[in-house]
Amino acid sequence: MKPRKQKTNNNAIKLYFFFTWILLLVYLFVNAPPPLPTGDQESPGKQISSYQLFELVQHENAVVRKLWTQKIVGAGKKLGLKFSEDWEEPDVEAGPLPALFLRATASRLEKNKVPLSLFLGSDAPINQANEFDARQTEKFQKIKQDQQPQLFYSEDIERYTGMFPDIASVEACVKCHNDHKESPKKDWKILDVMGATTWLYPKAQLSLEEALEVIKVLRAQFRAVYESYLKKAEAFSKPPQVGEKWPDEGSYLPSSDVFMAVFEKEASNYTMNRLFEMLGQDG
């Protein structure tokens, strides 16, 4: 009986998410301005700025990263599951660390049709590929002072940029960086600003359809990264059972549908409400 109840709950989550999207699309249709009188131009419709888009995708990223960190990595380690920076190597029985979950998402985004880019940078990175350039370092100093996002246009790469503080929220992240042999900094503490999650987009404004497509594609990459971990886990010497249950219940991993259903329940309410608010703002 219990598994049936869990399945029912997951179906309810999916229905909630589906009808929320339908409501948003109806809003777009009803509130779209009439066509311009000239035949050579199209109405821009409802739009948001790239900086507003960054707020939305940063929230989505924060939710999936928290879910992965607490419910998979944290609970999984107690069962003996391992998570490593070389998790993609064929002979390594491990999953991605939280920062590498983000990096894998970013890598998949680069191969997709939406022009949204993502990377996790720092002024004291373990991997030199994650080191900020001069302009980003300048902005990051402000982030370390007030822990507020920095939004600006990067002239050299012609991209609107949003940098959000990446804060050491769990002891495992602090210990991992302090103990790493290639870490240039060995005295990280809880609540330190370790780096910044940085988003890039080429346009100042997006239509509602474009914003929805970006969010849809981003979520698809979250799913793809999680599914790559499930595929990896199938080959473990002692593979967890994949289904409805989570690691805090035993040697289990949730299926990608279950994982994404919980993520969508956590993320969608804020994302949809903020979209409505943004679209209701004049200018």
C-alpha positions in Angstrom: 0.0 0.0 0.0 2.8 2.4 0.8 4.4 2.4 -2.6 1.0 3.0 -4.2 0.6 6.1 -2.1 4.0 7.4 -3.0 3.1 6.9 -6.7 -0.1 8.8 -6.2 1.7 11.7 -4.6 4.2 11.8 -7.5 1.3 11.9 -10.0 -0.3 14.7 -8.0 2.9 16.7 -8.2 3.1 16.2 -12.0 -0.5 17.3 -12.4 0.1 20.4 -10.3 3.1 21.3 -12.4 1.2 20.6 -15.7 -1.8 22.8 -14.8 0.5 25.6 -13.5 2.2 25.7 -16.9 -1.2 25.7 -18.6 -2.3 28.6 -16.5 0.8 30.6 -17.5 0.3 29.9 -21.2 -3.3 31.0 -20.9 -2.1 34.2 -19.2 0.3 34.8 -22.2 -2.5 34.3 -24.7 -5.1 36.5 -22.9 -2.7 39.3 -22.1 -0.7 39.5 -25.3 -1.0 43.0 -26.8 -2.7 43.3 -30.2 -0.6 43.1 -33.4 1.2 46.3 -34.5 -0.5 48.0 -37.5 2.4 47.5 -39.8 2.9 44.2 -41.5 6.6 44.3 -41.3 6.9 44.1 -37.5 5.8 41.6 -34.9 4.6 42.4 -31.4 7.3 41.7 -28.8 4.7 40.5 -26.4 5.4 40.1 -22.7 9.1 40.3 -21.9 11.6 39.9 -19.0 15.2 41.1 -18.8 18.1 38.7 -18.9 18.9 39.7 -15.3 15.4 38.6 -14.3 16.0 35.3 -16.1 19.2 34.9 -14.0 17.1 35.2 -10.9 14.8 32.4 -12.1 17.5 30.0 -13.2 19.6 30.6 -10.1 16.6 29.6 -8.0 16.1 26.5 -10.1 19.8 25.6 -9.7 19.8 26.3 -5.9 16.8 23.9 -5.5 18.3 21.0 -7.5 21.7 21.5 -5.9 20.2 21.4 -2.4 18.2 18.3 -3.3 21.3 16.5 -4.7 23.5 17.6 -1.8 21.2 16.6 1.0 19.1 13.8 -0.3 21.5 12.0 -2.5 25.1 12.9 -1.5 24.6 13.4 2.2 22.2 10.5 2.8 24.1 8.3 0.2 27.4 8.6 2.0 25.9 7.2 5.1 25.1 4.1 3.1 28.6 3.8 1.7 28.0 5.5 -1.6 30.9 7.5 -2.9 31.1 10.9 -4.7 34.2 12.0 -6.4 35.7 14.5 -8.8 36.7 11.7 -11.1 33.3 10.1 -11.0 33.0 9.8 -14.8 36.0 7.5 -15.1 34.9 4.0 -16.1 36.5 2.2 -13.2 35.3 4.7 -10.5 32.2 3.7 -8.5 31.1 7.2 -7.6 28.7 10.0 -8.4 29.4 13.7 -8.9 30.2 16.0 -6.0 27.7 19.0 -5.8 29.9 21.3 -7.7 30.5 18.7 -10.4 26.7 18.2 -10.7 26.6 21.9 -11.6 29.6 21.5 -14.0 28.0 18.6 -15.8 24.8 20.6 -16.2 26.8 23.5 -17.6 28.6 21.2 -20.1 25.2 19.9 -21.4 23.8 23.5 -21.6 26.7 24.4 -23.9 25.6 21.7 -26.4 22.0 22.8 -26.4 19.9 25.2 -28.5 19.3 27.9 -25.8 22.2 30.4 -25.5 22.4 30.2 -21.7 25.8 29.5 -20.2 26.7 28.6 -16.7 29.9 28.1 -14.7 31.0 27.9 -11.1 34.0 30.2 -10.5 36.3 31.2 -7.7 39.3 33.4 -6.9 40.8 30.3 -5.2 39.8 27.4 -7.4 41.0 23.8 -7.2 40.7 23.6 -11.0 42.3 26.5 -12.7 39.7 26.4 -15.4 37.3 27.8 -12.8 39.4 30.9 -12.0 37.7 34.3 -12.6 39.0 36.8 -15.1 39.9 40.3 -14.1 36.4 41.8 -14.4 34.8 38.8 -12.6 37.4 39.0 -9.8 36.5 42.7 -9.3 32.8 41.9 -9.1 33.5 38.9 -6.9 35.2 41.1 -4.3 31.9 43.0 -3.9 30.0 39.7 -3.6 32.3 38.6 -0.7 31.6 41.9 1.1 27.8 41.9 0.9 26.8 38.5 -0.5 24.6 40.2 -3.1 24.4 39.2 -6.8 26.4 41.2 -9.3 24.6 41.9 -12.6 26.5 43.5 -15.5 27.3 43.4 -19.2 30.6 41.8 -20.2 31.8 43.8 -23.2 34.6 41.4 -24.1 32.4 38.4 -24.6 29.2 40.4 -25.4 27.1 38.7 -22.7 24.8 39.9 -20.0 26.2 38.4 -16.8 24.8 37.4 -13.4 27.1 36.3 -10.6 25.5 34.8 -7.4 27.4 33.9 -4.2 28.3 30.3 -3.7 28.3 29.9 0.1 29.8 27.0 2.1 26.6 25.7 3.6 27.7 22.2 4.7 30.8 20.9 6.5 31.4 18.3 3.7 32.1 21.1 1.2 34.5 22.9 3.5 36.4 19.7 4.4 36.7 18.6 0.8 38.3 21.9 -0.3 40.5 22.2 2.7 41.8 18.6 2.3 42.2 18.7 -1.4 45.9 18.5 -2.4 45.6 21.0 -5.2 43.5 23.5 -3.2 45.2 26.9 -2.9 43.2 27.7 0.2 43.2 25.4 3.3 41.2 27.4 5.8 37.7 27.5 4.5 34.9 27.8 7.1 31.2 27.3 7.1 29.3 30.3 5.5 32.4 31.5 3.7 31.7 32.7 0.1 33.7 30.1 -1.8 32.9 31.3 -5.3 30.1 32.4 -7.5 27.6 30.7 -9.8 27.8 32.7 -13.0 25.1 32.9 -15.7 25.6 34.4 -19.2 23.0 35.3 -21.9 23.5 37.3 -25.1 20.2 39.3 -25.2 19.0 42.0 -22.9 15.3 41.0 -23.1 13.5 37.7 -23.6 9.9 36.9 -24.6 7.9 34.8 -22.2 8.2 31.9 -24.7 12.0 32.2 -24.7 12.1 32.3 -20.9 9.9 29.2 -20.6 12.1 27.4 -23.1 15.3 28.3 -21.2 13.7 26.9 -18.0 12.5 23.8 -19.8 15.9 23.1 -21.3 17.7 23.8 -18.0 15.5 21.3 -16.2 16.1 18.8 -19.0 19.9 19.1 -18.3 19.3 18.5 -14.5 17.4 15.3 -15.5 20.2 14.2 -17.9 22.9 14.6 -15.3 20.9 12.7 -12.7 20.1 9.9 -15.3 23.9 9.7 -16.1 24.5 9.0 -12.4 21.8 6.3 -12.3 23.3 4.6 -15.4 26.7 4.7 -13.6 25.2 3.3 -10.4 23.8 0.3 -12.3 27.3 -0.9 -12.8 28.4 -0.6 -9.1 29.5 -3.8 -7.5 26.6 -3.3 -5.1 24.1 -1.2 -7.0 21.3 0.5 -5.1 17.7 -0.3 -6.1 16.2 2.4 -8.3 12.5 3.3 -7.8 10.3 5.2 -5.4 12.6 5.3 -2.4 15.5 7.5 -1.4 18.9 6.7 0.3 17.6 7.7 3.7 15.3 4.7 3.5 18.1 2.2 2.7 20.1 1.1 -0.3 17.9 3.0 -2.8 18.0 5.7 -5.3 14.9 7.5 -6.7 14.2 7.1 -10.3 14.7 10.2 -12.5 10.9 10.7 -12.5 10.8 10.7 -8.7 13.8 12.9 -8.4 12.5 15.5 -10.8 9.0 15.4 -9.3 10.3 16.4 -5.9 12.5 19.0 -7.5 9.6 20.5 -9.5 7.4 20.6 -6.4 10.1 22.6 -4.6 11.0 24.9 -7.5 7.9 25.6 -9.5 5.8 27.6 -7.1 8.5 30.3 -6.8 9.4 30.2 -10.5 5.8 30.6 -11.6 4.9 33.3 -9.1 8.0 35.4 -9.9 7.3 35.1 -13.7 3.8 36.4 -13.1 5.2 39.3 -11.0 7.9 40.1 -13.6 5.4 40.0 -16.5 3.0 42.3 -14.5 5.7 45.0 -14.1 5.5 47.9 -16.5 8.6 48.5 -18.6 
